[in-house]
Amino acid sequence: MTFPLSAATPATLDFDDAALARLDELITRHIAERRYPGAQIALARHGQLGLARSYGAARTEPQPAAAKDDTLWLLYSNTKVITTCAVWLLAERGALRFTDTVASHVPGYEANAKGDITIIQLLTHQAGYPNAVVPKEVWDDHDLLRKVVCNFTLEFTPGSRVHYHGATAHWTAAVLIEAVTKTDYRAFIRDNVAEPLGLGRELFVGLPDSEHGRTVDMHEPSADGTQQVVRADENNAAFRRAGVPGGGGYATARAMAAFYQMLAQGGTLNGVRLLSPRTVAYVTRNFTGDRVDHYMGMPMHRGLGPHSRGATDTIRGLGSLAAPQTFGHGGVGSSYCWADPTSGVSFAYLSNSRVPDPWHSARMDVISNLVHTAING
């Protein structure tokens, strides 16, 4: 399969080489300081891939294995935007409306006073159940998944506050996709998002066993901060196979840059029109204004999947210097991917360690700002 972005040099895409050299130096220093074992970045503009680079080790045990161009990185919550893209497609095809209630498509969801929750409220983290528990048993039993989601109970009145639903909103979105399409949500995403974009070998929600050897192992800092230790929760076949819709996708950085390049170009990539420009404009608009996200502690300017920069003093991950229309999403302690529709630039940064704040957020602000300063024109 040919990659959907043709290769170019940063200079031909009007990027400043000195600024990109500073980005390279920073990530190289992070690796040397053992902040994370490995990382991968990709930078695209105007339908071309200007930069794709891998750093350090994909795995550290039983012996180091170098990160390669086709290494697959755990996306964590970057997965949310891929999952919601499937919902966007269903709206574009007339199978649902964003103003519909979830219960109008998922009978039983109305239990426990959830009947009035709209798809907009769900995807903007206003549904009212951010801390509901989803057991691992649902990974292999989607009938159970539907029952669990329908039995969620409210923690606050839907729409009354913005509070990041780290897992629960997108398990609900998965149930919604399956209810509307009568298809496993992972298969729907593969057949309607990844494959049409030419990313079938580099973007997965639900990783086939045959691809597990390409994945990174996820790490976290040791208690004393002197080394990186392998995490147990995600580094197993069952998790990779599950395709957790809010945090279990895998991709290369260039695949994520290509996905966001599609959005930056109004829904089209390499001649393939996945979404209409109006749909992209709608789902990336700011639905929550400057209301504070009570989990993040700052306004997050939520769209129907990604969030945008806006004009507040600070923002997570996208870079303080970003144009207000810049939108994207991150993965806990490890990554961010975004697009700036004003310049046509998309960027992906993925790493294989969950590093806590405040270092993680400060790191991402610097990394994204270095990319913004590299954009000429």
N, C-alpha and C positions, 0 to 999 in steps of 0.2 A: 504494500500500500504506500503510495507516494504521500509525503507529508504535505499538508495543504498550504503551508507558507513557503514561498520560494526564499532562497538564501540571499542575503545582501550584507553589505558592510555597514557598520554604524555611521560612517561618514556619508554614505550615499543616502541614508535615511535622515540625515541632518541631525545626528547626535554629536555631542562634544566629546572627543576622545579623552580629554584630560579628566572630565567628570567621571566617565566610565572607568578610567584607570584608578581613581580614588575608590570607587565601589569595589573593584577587584582587590585592591589592597586591603580594604576593610574586611572583606569576607575571608581573605587569606589569613589575616591576623586573627580573626575569630577562630579559625581552625587551629592555628598554632597555639592559641591560648586555651584550647580544649573547651571552648564554649559549646561546640557541637561537633560531632565527628565528620559530618559532610553536609553539603548544600548543593543546590542547583538553581541557576537563574536563567531567564529567557526574556528577551526584549524584542518587541515587534512594533511595526508602524506601517500604515498604508498597505496592509496585506502582505508584508514581507517580514522575515525573521532576521533581525539585525545582530542578535547576539544570543548564544546558548552556551552555557559553560557549567561544568561540574567541578566540584571541589571535594577533596578529602575522601572519606570512607563511607560507603553505603552500609556496610556491616563491620562490626569489630570482633565478632566471635564466630567460630573458634579462632579465626585469624582475620586480619583486616582485608576487606574486599573494596576496591576502589569504586567510587561512583562513576557511572558511565552515562552516555547520552540517552540510553533507553532504560535507565534505572527508574523504577516506579516509587514515588514518594507518597507516604500517607498524607492525605489532604486535611484530615480532621475537618473542621467546620467549613473549609473551602467547599466541601461536598454539598453544603446547603444550596449553593447557587446552581449547581448541576441538577440537583433534585428539583428545585423550583422551576428550572427551565422546562422540565416536563410538564409542569402545571401551566406555564405560559403557553406551551404548544396546544394544550387542551383548550385553553381559552381562545386562542387564535383560530382553532378549528371549529369553534362553536359548541364544544362539548360541555362547557361550563362558563360561568361569568365570575369575575373576581368578587362581585358584590353578592353572589350566592352565599347562602349559609352552607357550612360543611355538611350539616345534617340533611340537607336536601339531596345530597349525593351519597351519603353514608347513613342509611337508616340505623338507628340505635345510638348514634352519636349525641342525640339530643338529651340523653340521660344526664342527670346531675346538673340540670340548668344550663346545658351547653347548646341548646337549640338555636340560639340567635347568633352564634359566633360565625362571622363571615370569613371567607377565604382571605380577604385583605387583612383582617385582624390576625388570622393565623400566621400569615407570612411576614407580618410586621411585628411579631412578638408581643401581641396584645391579647392573646387568647385566654389568659388567666390561669394557666397551670404549668408554670416553668419548672417546677420541681417534682412533677409526677414521675413515678418509677416505671421503667420499662425493662422487664427481665430478659436475660439472654435467650431464654427459651423461644422468644418470638423470632429469633434469627431463622429458625427452620420451620416455624409454624405460623403462617400468616393469618390463619383463622384465629389463632390465639392473639396475634397482634391486633387484629380488628377489635376483639373483645376488650383487650387492655385499653386501647385508645378510647373506645366508647365508654369505658368505666372511669376515665379520668374525672377528678373532682376539682372544682375551682378553688383557687387561692385568692383571687380578687375578681371583681366584676369585669368581664371582657370589655376591652376598649377604654377602661378607666386609667390604665397606666401602661407604660412600655417597660418590659422586663424580659431580657434575653431568655428565650426558651432553648437551652443548649441542645437538648435532644428531642423533647416532646413534640414540638411543632412539626418537625420533619418526619417523625414517625407517623404523625397524623397526615401529613402530605402524602406519604407513601400509601397509606390506606386509601386516601382520596383517589390517587392515581389508579390503584388497583380496582376500586369500586367503579370508576368511570370507564376504564379500558378493558376490564376483565383479564388483565395481563399482569404478571409479576412486575412490580415497578422497576426492578433491575433490568429486566428484559426490555421494557418500554424505553428506558433511558438509553440502553445500548443501541436499540434499533432506530430510535427517533432523534437522538442527540449525538452520541459519539460516532456512530457509523456514517450518518449523512455528512458530518463535518470532516470525514477522513481521519478521525482520531480513534478508530476502533482498536488500535494496538497500543494506545498511549493514554487512554482515559477510561476508567472503570468505576462503576458503582456495583460492587459484587465481583470480586476478582476470581477468574477461573483458576482451578488448581494448577493448570499448566503454566501460569504466569507468576506463581508465587516466588520462584527463584530470582525474579528480577526486582523484588521489593527491598527497600531498606528495612533495617531494624530500627525501631524507635528507642530513644534513650532519654535519660534525665540526669541532671547533676547529682552526684553523690551528696550525702549529708554534709560533708565538709567542703563541697564545691571543688574538689581537686581533680575529679575525673568524671567521665560519663559512664553511666551504668545502663544496661539494657532493661527496658520495661517489660513486664510480663503480660500486661493486659491486651496489647495489640499484636504482639509478635507470635501469632499462631494462625493456623490454617482456617479455623472456624471463624475468627474475626475477619480475616481477609475475604473469605467467601461470602460473609453475611451482607456486605454492602450497606452498613448502617447509614441511613439516608441523611443524617445530620452530621456525620463525622467519620465515615469509613471508606470513602473513595480513595482511589490511587491514580496517580498521573505523573507524567513528566512535566517539568517546568515549561517546555516548549508547547506541550498540549494545552496547558492552562493559559499561556500567552495567546495561543491560537483561539481558544474559546472566547477570551475577552477581546481579542481582535475582531471576532465576529460581532460582538456587541458594540464595539467602538465604531464599526462600519455599518451600524443600523440593521444588523441581523443577517448579513451575508458574508461568507468566507469562501474565497477561491471559486467564485461563481455559483456557490450553493446558497440559496436563500432559505435559511432555517426559520427566521422570524421576520415580521414586517418592521419597518422603521417605527411605526406608531406603537407597536407592542413593546419594542425595546425602550422607547421614550417613556412609556407608561410604567413599566415595571422598575425602571431605574430612578423614577422621580422620588422626591422626599415626601413620604406620607405622614411622618411623625413630627415634622417641623423641628423646633429646638427643644422639644420635650426630653427630659433626661431619661435615659435608659437606667433603671434602678439597679441592674446588675453591673453595668459598665461604669456607672457613676458619672456619665457625661451624655450630652445629646449624641445620638448615633445616626440621625437622619435616615431612618429605615425606608428602603424600597421593598419591593416584593421579592426579596432574596438578597441582593446586595445592599450595602449602605453607601451613602455619598459623603463627600467632604463637607459640603455646606460652608458656612462662613463663621462658625464658632472658633474660639481660640485654639482648641485642641481637637484632635480626632485620632482614633486608633488606626494604625497601620498604613493608611493611605498617604501619609506624609503631610505635615503642616503646610508645606508649600504647594500642595496640589490645588489645581483649579477647582472651584466649588462644584462643578459637575462630575468630577472624578468619582468613580464608584468601584466597589470591590468587596472583598471579604477576606477574613483571615482564618488560620487554623491555630488552635490553642498553643501558645508558647513556641510556635515553630515557623509560621509562614504567613504570607499575604500575597494576594493576586488582585490586580486592578486594571482598569482602563480609564483613559482620559479622552473623552470624545472630542474635546476642543483641539487636541493636537494629533489625534489618531494613534496614540501610543497605548500599548498594553504591556504589562510587566508581571512576571511571576517569580517569586522567591520561595523556595521550599528547603527546609532543613530537617534533620532527623534527630532532634532533641527537643523535649518540652521544657523550655527554660522559663522560670517564673518571672512575673513582674517584680520590680519595675524595670529590670534589665531588658526584658523582651520588648516591651512597648517602646522604650527609648531606642533600642536597636532598630526596630522597624521604622521609626520616624526618620532616623538617619539614613537608612538604606533607601527608603522611598524618596526622601528629599534629594539624595545624590542622583537618582534617576531623573527627577523633575529638573534639576539643574543641568542635566545633560541634554535636555530637549531644546533645540534651537527652532525658533519659529512657532 
